[in-house]
Amino acid sequence: MQNFVFHNPTKILFGKGTIPAIGNETVAFGTRVLLVYGSGSIKRNGIYQQVTDSLRQAGAEIVEHPGVQSNPVLSHVREGITLAKKQKC
C-alpha cells in the first residue's frame, strides 16, 4: 500500500433555524456564490427565498445555475464549472 494523506474537513449545518446562518458561513470563502439547484420545488417551498435572503444579507453576490436533474448529468456539472470560472465564484 502507498502512503497518503486524506484531509476532508466538512461542516454541516443541520436542523430548524439553520438557514439564516448559510450566508455568513458561505461568505467566509468568498462573496460571489454559485447557487446550484433543481427545477422548482426549492422555490415553491420557500427555501430558495430564505437561502438567497441569507446570502444577500451577508453581502454575497449570487450567480444561479438551476436545472439539476434527479440523476445529474456530467454536461450540467461542466456547465456549472464553466460558469463558476467565468463569474469568478
Contact map, one row per residue, 1 for C-alpha under 8 A:
11100000000000000000000000000000000000000000000000000000000000000000000000000000000000000
11110000000000000000000000000000000000000000000000000000000000000000000000000000000000000
11111000000000000000000000000000000000000000000000000000000000000000000000000000000000000
01111100000000000000000000000000000000000000000000000000000000000000000000000000000000000
00111110000000000000000000000000000000000000000000000000000000000000000000000000000000000
00011111000000000000000000000000000000000000000000000000000000000000000000000000000000000
00001111100000000000000000000000000000000000000000000000000000000000000000000000000000000
00000111110000000000000000000000000000000000000000000000000000000000000000000000000000000
00000011111000000000000000000000000000000000000000000000000000000000000000000000000000000
00000001111100000000000000000000000000000000000000000000000000000000000000000000000000000
00000000111110000000000000000000000000000000000000000000000000000000000000000000000000000
00000000011111000000000000000000000000000000000000000000000000000000000000000000000000000
00000000001111100100000000000000000000000000000000000000000000000000000000000000000000000
00000000000111110100000000000000000000000000000000000000000000000000000000000000000000000
00000000000011111100000000000000000000000000000000000000000000000000000000000000000000000
00000000000001111110000000000000000000000000000000000000000000000000000000000000000000000
00000000000000111111000000000000000000000000000000000000000000000000000000000000000000000
00000000000011111111110000000000000000000000000000000000000000000000000000000000000000000
00000000000000011111110000000000000000000000000001100100000000000000000000000000000000000
00000000000000001111111000000000000000000000000001100100000000000000000000000000000000000
00000000000000000111111110000000000000000000000000000100000000000000000000000000000000000
00000000000000000111111111000000000000000000000000100110000000000000000000000000000000000
00000000000000000001111111100000000000000000000000100111111100000000000000000000000000000
00000000000000000000111111110000000000000000000000000110010000000000000000000000000000000
00000000000000000000111111111000000000000000000000000000000000000000000000000000000000000
00000000000000000000011111111110100000000000000000000010000000000000000000000000000000000
00000000000000000000001111111111000000000000000000000010011100000000000000000000000000000
00000000000000000000000111111110000000000000000000000000000000000000000000000000000000000
00000000000000000000000011111110000000000000000000000000000000000000000000000000000000000
00000000000000000000000001111111100000000000000000000000000100000000000000000000000000001
00000000000000000000000001111111100000000000000000000000001110000000000000000000000000001
00000000000000000000000000100111110000000000000000000000000111100000000000000000000000111
00000000000000000000000001000111111000000000000000000000000111100000000000000000000000001
00000000000000000000000000000001111100000000000000000000000001111000000000000000000100001
00000000000000000000000000000000111110000000000000000000000001111100000000000000000000000
00000000000000000000000000000000011111000000000000000000000000011111000000000000000000000
00000000000000000000000000000000001111100100000000000000000000001111000000000000000000000
00000000000000000000000000000000000111111100000000000000000000000111110000000000000000000
00000000000000000000000000000000000011111100000000000000000000000111100000000000000000000
00000000000000000000000000000000000001111111000000000000000000000000000000000000000000000
00000000000000000000000000000000000001111111100000000000000000000000000000000000000000000
00000000000000000000000000000000000011111111111100000000000000000000000000000000000000000
00000000000000000000000000000000000000011111111110000000000000000000000000000000000000000
00000000000000000000000000000000000000011111111000000000000000000000000000000000000000000
00000000000000000000000000000000000000001111111100000000000000000000000000000000000000000
00000000000000000000000000000000000000000111111111000000000000000000000000000000000000000
00000000000000000000000000000000000000000111111111100000000000000000000000000000000000000
00000000000000000000000000000000000000000110111111110000000000000000000000000000000000000
00000000000000000000000000000000000000000010011111111000000000000000000000000000000000000
00000000000000000011000000000000000000000000011111111100000000000000000000000000000000000
00000000000000000011011000000000000000000000001111111110000000000000000000000000000000000
00000000000000000000000000000000000000000000000111111111000001000000000000000000000000000
00000000000000000000000000000000000000000000000011111111100000000000000000000000000000000
00000000000000000011111100000000000000000000000001111111110000000000000000000000000000000
00000000000000000000011101100000000000000000000000111111111111000000000000000000000000000
00000000000000000000001000000000000000000000000000011111111111000000000000000000000000000
00000000000000000000001000000000000000000000000000001111111100000000000000000000000000000
00000000000000000000001100100000000000000000000000000111111100000000000000000000000000000
00000000000000000000001000100010000000000000000000000011111110000000000000000000000000000
00000000000000000000001000100111100000000000000000000011111111000000000000000000000000000
00000000000000000000000000000011100000000000000000000011001111100000000000000000000000000
00000000000000000000000000000001111000000000000000010011000111110000000000000000000000000
00000000000000000000000000000001111000000000000000000000000011111000000000000000000000101
00000000000000000000000000000000011100000000000000000000000001111100000000000000000000000
00000000000000000000000000000000011110000000000000000000000000111110000000000001001000000
00000000000000000000000000000000001111100000000000000000000000011111000000000000000000000
00000000000000000000000000000000000111100000000000000000000000001111100000000000000000000
00000000000000000000000000000000000111100000000000000000000000000111110100010000000000000
00000000000000000000000000000000000001100000000000000000000000000011111110000000000000000
00000000000000000000000000000000000001000000000000000000000000000001111100000000000000000
00000000000000000000000000000000000000000000000000000000000000000000111110000000000000000
00000000000000000000000000000000000000000000000000000000000000000001111111011000000000000
00000000000000000000000000000000000000000000000000000000000000000000101111111000000000000
00000000000000000000000000000000000000000000000000000000000000000000000111111100000000000
00000000000000000000000000000000000000000000000000000000000000000000000011111110000000000
00000000000000000000000000000000000000000000000000000000000000000001000111111111000000000
00000000000000000000000000000000000000000000000000000000000000000000000111111111100000000
00000000000000000000000000000000000000000000000000000000000000000000000001111111110000000
00000000000000000000000000000000000000000000000000000000000000000000000000111111111000000
00000000000000000000000000000000000000000000000000000000000000001000000000011111111100000
00000000000000000000000000000000000000000000000000000000000000000000000000001111111110000
00000000000000000000000000000000000000000000000000000000000000000000000000000111111111000
00000000000000000000000000000000000000000000000000000000000000001000000000000011111111100
00000000000000000000000000000000010000000000000000000000000000000000000000000001111111111
00000000000000000000000000000000000000000000000000000000000000000000000000000000111111111
00000000000000000000000000000000000000000000000000000000000000000000000000000000011111111
00000000000000000000000000000001000000000000000000000000000000100000000000000000001111111
00000000000000000000000000000001000000000000000000000000000000000000000000000000000111111
00000000000000000000000000000111110000000000000000000000000000100000000000000000000111111
